[in-house]
Amino acid sequence: MFREQYRRYYRALVLYVIKMVPADSSAEDIVQDVFMNLWRKRYLIEKETELRSFLYTSVRNRALDYLKHRHVEQSFIDKAKDKAPAYILNANDEEDFFSDEIFRRLFRHVDSLPPRQRDVFLKLIEGKRLREIAKEMNVSFETVKTQKARGLDTLRKQMNPDVLLWLMAIVG
């Protein structure tokens, strides 16, 4: 049954998402994530119209989340380019120019954080204050502080110290 649903809807859902998300591979990833969620949770959707509604709503929401995340990344890159020095030296005294690739690597590190820490960092990158984040996430101020500290600790172990200092200057 699941395989049949996958075959029936996969292509149509990818085409639907491509209208919102320009990258074909991202559209495919979004649709695959929705089907993985459907499989993991073993949704028991008996009516075809309910299944179709569930699938299209789910991929639409995931596409919007993807676009929001991309917007946050791009605004961070733009903000960082305005504030960043022309270059920094890495551990080998080689120049690492601030290019989109460096920021993408930075976001890969942020994306690898546990969900709560990642959410806190993304909101910090958007320029939000800790109290504002706590309110949005419906958690205590102390929880947000703790998640930020844990995230910084994790990033400190993974990243070039100069880039990490620069990130800390941006997120406060």
C-alpha positions as CSV (number, residue, x, y, z in Angstrom):
1,M,0.0,0.0,0.0
2,F,2.7,2.5,1.0
3,R,4.7,1.7,-2.2
4,E,1.7,2.2,-4.3
5,Q,1.0,5.6,-2.6
6,Y,4.6,6.6,-3.2
7,R,4.5,5.7,-6.8
8,R,1.2,7.5,-7.3
9,Y,2.1,10.8,-5.7
10,Y,5.9,11.2,-5.7
11,R,6.3,12.9,-9.1
12,A,3.3,15.1,-8.8
13,L,4.5,16.2,-5.3
14,V,8.0,17.0,-6.6
15,L,6.5,19.1,-9.5
16,Y,4.3,20.9,-6.9
17,V,7.3,21.7,-4.7
18,I,9.5,22.8,-7.6
19,K,7.0,25.6,-8.2
20,M,7.9,26.9,-4.7
21,V,11.5,25.7,-4.3
22,P,13.7,26.2,-7.4
23,A,16.3,23.5,-6.8
24,D,15.1,20.1,-8.1
25,S,17.2,18.2,-5.5
26,S,15.7,20.2,-2.7
27,A,12.2,19.5,-3.9
28,E,13.0,15.8,-4.1
29,D,14.5,15.9,-0.6
30,I,11.3,17.6,0.8
31,V,9.0,15.1,-0.8
32,Q,11.2,12.2,0.4
33,D,11.1,13.6,4.0
34,V,7.3,13.8,3.9
35,F,7.1,10.1,2.8
36,M,9.7,9.1,5.4
37,N,7.5,10.9,8.1
38,L,4.4,9.1,6.7
39,W,6.2,5.8,6.9
40,R,7.8,6.3,10.3
41,K,4.6,7.4,12.0
42,R,2.5,4.9,10.0
43,Y,-0.3,7.3,9.5
44,L,-3.5,5.4,9.0
45,I,-5.2,7.4,6.4
46,E,-8.1,5.5,5.0
47,K,-9.6,7.9,2.5
48,E,-7.7,8.9,-0.6
49,T,-8.8,12.5,-0.3
50,E,-7.4,12.7,3.3
51,L,-4.1,11.2,2.1
52,R,-3.8,13.6,-0.8
53,S,-4.6,16.5,1.5
54,F,-2.0,15.3,4.1
55,L,0.7,14.9,1.5
56,Y,0.2,18.2,-0.3
57,T,-0.2,20.1,3.0
58,S,2.9,18.4,4.4
59,V,5.1,19.1,1.4
60,R,3.9,22.7,1.2
61,N,4.7,23.3,4.9
62,R,8.2,21.7,4.5
63,A,8.8,23.8,1.4
64,L,7.9,26.9,3.3
65,D,10.2,25.9,6.1
66,Y,13.0,25.3,3.6
67,L,12.5,28.7,2.1
68,K,12.4,30.4,5.5
69,H,15.7,28.7,6.4
70,R,17.3,29.7,3.1
71,H,16.1,33.3,3.8
72,V,17.7,33.3,7.2
73,E,20.9,31.9,5.8
74,Q,21.0,34.6,3.1
75,S,20.2,37.4,5.5
76,F,23.0,36.2,7.8
77,I,25.4,36.0,4.9
78,D,24.5,39.6,3.9
79,K,24.7,40.9,7.4
80,A,28.0,39.1,8.0
81,K,29.6,40.4,4.8
82,D,28.7,44.0,6.0
83,K,30.4,43.4,9.4
84,A,33.2,41.1,8.4
85,P,36.8,42.1,7.8
86,A,38.1,41.4,4.3
87,Y,39.7,38.2,5.5
88,I,41.0,36.3,8.5
89,L,43.9,33.9,9.0
90,N,43.2,30.3,9.7
91,A,45.3,28.0,11.9
92,N,47.9,27.6,9.0
93,D,48.2,31.4,8.5
94,E,46.4,31.1,5.2
95,E,43.8,33.6,4.1
96,D,40.2,32.4,4.3
97,F,38.3,35.0,2.4
98,F,34.7,35.5,3.5
99,S,32.8,34.0,0.6
100,D,29.5,32.3,0.4
101,E,31.3,29.0,0.8
102,I,32.6,29.9,4.3
103,F,29.1,30.9,5.3
104,R,27.6,27.7,4.0
105,R,30.2,25.8,6.0
106,L,29.2,27.8,9.0
107,F,25.5,27.0,8.5
108,R,26.4,23.3,8.1
109,H,27.9,23.4,11.6
110,V,24.8,25.3,12.9
111,D,22.5,22.8,11.1
112,S,24.4,19.9,12.8
113,L,23.4,21.1,16.3
114,P,20.6,19.4,18.2
115,P,17.2,20.8,17.2
116,R,16.7,23.2,20.1
117,Q,20.3,24.5,20.0
118,R,19.9,25.0,16.2
119,D,16.6,26.8,16.6
120,V,18.2,29.1,19.2
121,F,21.1,29.9,16.9
122,L,19.0,30.5,13.9
123,K,16.9,33.0,15.9
124,L,20.1,34.7,17.2
125,I,21.3,35.0,13.7
126,E,18.0,36.7,12.8
127,G,19.0,39.3,15.4
128,K,16.5,38.2,18.1
129,R,17.3,38.7,21.8
130,L,17.3,35.8,24.3
131,R,14.1,36.8,26.0
132,E,12.3,37.2,22.7
133,I,13.5,33.7,21.7
134,A,12.3,32.2,25.0
135,K,8.9,33.7,24.5
136,E,8.7,32.4,20.9
137,M,9.9,28.9,21.8
138,N,7.7,28.9,24.9
139,V,10.6,28.0,27.2
140,S,12.3,29.8,30.0
141,F,15.0,32.4,29.5
142,E,17.5,30.1,31.3
143,T,16.7,27.3,28.9
144,V,17.6,29.5,26.0
145,K,20.8,30.7,27.7
146,T,21.7,27.0,28.4
147,Q,21.0,26.0,24.8
148,K,23.1,28.8,23.4
149,A,26.0,27.9,25.7
150,R,25.8,24.2,24.8
151,G,25.6,25.2,21.1
152,L,28.7,27.4,21.4
153,D,30.6,24.6,23.2
154,T,29.8,22.2,20.4
155,L,30.7,24.7,17.7
156,R,33.9,25.6,19.5
157,K,35.0,22.0,19.2
158,Q,34.1,21.8,15.5
159,M,35.1,25.2,14.0
160,N,38.1,27.3,13.3
161,P,38.6,29.5,16.3
162,D,38.7,32.7,14.3
163,V,35.5,32.0,12.5
164,L,33.9,31.0,15.8
165,L,34.9,34.4,17.4
166,W,33.4,36.1,14.4
167,L,30.1,34.1,14.8
168,M,30.0,35.0,18.5
169,A,30.3,38.7,17.6
170,I,27.4,38.4,15.3
171,V,25.0,36.4,17.6
172,G,26.1,38.3,20.8
